[in-house]
Amino acid sequence: MQSLKKLLDNIFNIQHETDEPGTIREINDKIPIRGNNTWMLICSAMLASIGLDTGSGAVIIGAMLISPLMSPILGVGLSVGINDREMLVDSLKNLALAAVAGLIVSALYFSVTPLGEPTNELLARTQPTLLDVLVAIFGGVAGIISISRSDRSNAIPGVAIATALMPPLCTAGYGLASGRIDFFFGGFYLFFINAVFISLATYMIVKYLHFHTKSYVDAAKQKRVAQIMVVMLVIVLLPSIYFLYNVYIGVKTRKQIENLIITDFIERNNEVLKWEVQHTDSLKYIKIYSVGKQVDEQLVQHYNDVLTDNNLEKYKIRLVQLDVSPEEVQQIAYDITHNLTQDMLKTMELQKLQEQRTDSVRRQQVMLTKGSATQDLRMLFPEIQKVQVGEMVTTSSPTKPDTVTLVMIDWVKPAKAETATAKSKAAEQKLRAAQVKEYESRIKGYLRYKLQRDSVQVVSTF
């Protein structure tokens, strides 16, 4: 047992190689954002913004390497761990200054760039995940251990690349410049999570290494400083727990949706191109891009009921079905496996595929024919008793069949006058036919606009 304990101690014990004075001096000297650090910060923010704007991973990595943001963040964790109030204030002040400067520089760049469209690199930094939290924790541990060694390893560049502090801050700057609040909060949220968990990791390692706490001549002042440190630790810890809980709930909910809905949907021989959760003020829509056989409303309602039964009543299914050929499906699937994002699914290429195949319109507009379109017709024409909307394929040209939207309308029959003569009845019938013909012309124009269809045929009975 003693030999095992000694073996584990030799493997994991890092206390005997700790250079406490050198660690404090190394971090404390690099906290201030002035002089060369100021220029490094500006260059880092510009490089990160250019890399995000052009989707260049190499440029973004370069920005991470020269960013001076790591030292103030490590300073926060170290100062709390050793009860150094002056270092804590200095670290927080310089971290805030660096964050504001990074936001300003990136916002200025994105306000004048000729590109400015959201790239994959920008989109990837708007929704923090549990993995981002783990990267921040282990990156912070690696960073403080590397600095605390007497031999000073070269792990800091790797930590800077892994934790990626500047890119999410510049993503927030893009949100400011473009007015995209989701990008601003998403990017700044990721930056804040990284900063908090790197600081917490630093604090834990400092306590594990038993760094000496700062002593004050005035005992009352020392006690007051210790209390301030505890309060600061709680202030930092509580939001981090909340953020971590939110990230965990998001991962858990997404996994639950995948098990309840997506897996079952695929088992019904539907191919899912991509699915995502879109947030609105009151509801969250599970948007599924798919190809395959037509899915009726009963299945969508079934999925909504399943969500409600599993305490996910705030989520609703929104299905986008694309009727494309097998070759087109393979091409889209190939593109998606190469990191196409949600915006790429809405590009002109996909819209052209839908326009080239008229049946895709039917897939997306059949809901209107059953619901809003028929309701609108009844409000516009109170004389309508019943509306039926369907589609038929005409074969007048064998090489080029056409799909026609067929609308069958039953009009309310007018009350018959008991004393009406045969002549007056014929005149009334003729007048009625002319009126219905005028209505049919107006209904055709309305449905062509509503359903975005060129071929609409109206058949009336009265």
RAUR-V862322 format. One record per backbone hydrogen bond with DSSP energy under -0.5 kcal/mol. NH is the residue of the N-H (numbers start at 1). CO is the residue of the C=O. Records with the same first field share a line. If there is no record, write none. Layout:
# RAUR-V862322
NH: CO  CO
This chain:
# RAUR-V862322
5: 1
6: 2
7: 3
8: 4
9: 5
10: 6
11: 7
12: 8
13: 9
17: 14
18: 15
19: 148
20: 18
23: 19
24: 20
25: 21
26: 22
27: 23
28: 24
29: 25
30: 26  27
31: 27  28
34: 32
37: 34
38: 35
39: 35
40: 36
41: 37
42: 38
43: 39
44: 40
45: 41
46: 42
47: 43
48: 44
49: 45
50: 46
51: 47
52: 48
53: 49
54: 50
55: 51
56: 51
57: 55
60: 56
61: 57
62: 58
63: 59
64: 60
65: 61
66: 62
67: 63  64
72: 68
73: 69
74: 70
75: 71
76: 72
77: 73
78: 74
79: 75
80: 76
81: 77
82: 78
83: 79  80
84: 79
85: 83
88: 84
89: 85
90: 86
91: 87
92: 88
93: 89
94: 90
95: 91
96: 92
97: 93
98: 94
99: 95
100: 96
101: 97
102: 98
103: 99
104: 100
105: 101
106: 102
107: 103
108: 104
109: 105
110: 106
111: 107
112: 108  109
113: 109
123: 119
124: 120
125: 122
126: 123
133: 129
134: 130
135: 131
136: 132
137: 133
138: 134
139: 135
140: 136
141: 137
142: 138
143: 139
144: 140
145: 141
146: 142
147: 143
148: 144
149: 145  146
150: 17
152: 149
153: 146
159: 155
160: 156
161: 157
162: 158
163: 159
164: 160
168: 164
169: 165
170: 166
171: 167
172: 168
173: 169
174: 170
175: 171
176: 172
177: 173
178: 174
179: 175
180: 175
181: 179
184: 180
185: 181
186: 182
187: 183
188: 184
189: 185
190: 186
191: 187
192: 188
193: 189
194: 190
195: 191
196: 192
197: 193
198: 194
199: 195
200: 196
201: 197
202: 198
203: 199
204: 200
205: 201
206: 202
207: 203
208: 204
209: 205
210: 207
211: 206
214: 82
219: 217
222: 218
223: 219
224: 220
225: 221
226: 222
227: 223
228: 224
229: 225
230: 226
231: 227
232: 228
233: 229
234: 230
235: 231
236: 232
237: 233
238: 234
239: 235
240: 236
241: 237
242: 238
243: 239
244: 240
245: 241
246: 242
247: 243
248: 244
249: 245
250: 246
251: 247
252: 248
253: 249
254: 250
255: 251
256: 252
257: 253
258: 254
259: 255
260: 256
261: 257
262: 257
263: 258
265: 261
266: 262
267: 263
268: 264  265
269: 266
270: 265
271: 291
272: 270
273: 271  289
274: 289
276: 287
278: 276  285
280: 283
284: 314
285: 278
286: 316
287: 276  285
288: 286  318
289: 274  287
290: 288  320
291: 271
292: 322
296: 294
299: 296
300: 296
301: 297
302: 298
303: 299
304: 300
305: 301
306: 302
307: 303
308: 304
309: 305
310: 306
311: 308
312: 307
315: 312
316: 284
318: 286
320: 288
321: 319
322: 290
323: 321
324: 322
329: 325
330: 326
331: 327
332: 328
333: 329
334: 330
335: 331
336: 332
337: 333
338: 335
339: 336
340: 335
344: 341
345: 341
346: 343
347: 344
351: 347
352: 348
353: 349
354: 350
355: 351
356: 352
357: 353
358: 356
360: 357
361: 358
362: 358
363: 359
364: 360
365: 361
366: 362
368: 365
369: 365
370: 366
371: 367
373: 368
374: 368
375: 371
376: 372
377: 373
378: 374
379: 375
380: 376
381: 377
384: 381
385: 410
386: 410
388: 408
390: 406
392: 404
394: 392  402
398: 396
400: 397
402: 394
404: 392  402
405: 455
406: 390  404
407: 405  457
408: 388  406
409: 407  459
410: 386
411: 409  461
412: 383
420: 417
425: 421
426: 422
427: 423
428: 424
429: 425
430: 426
431: 427
432: 428
433: 429
434: 430
435: 431
436: 432
437: 433
438: 434
439: 435
440: 436
441: 437
442: 438
443: 439
444: 440
445: 441
446: 442
447: 443
448: 444
449: 445
450: 446
451: 447
452: 448
453: 448
456: 454
457: 405
459: 407
461: 409
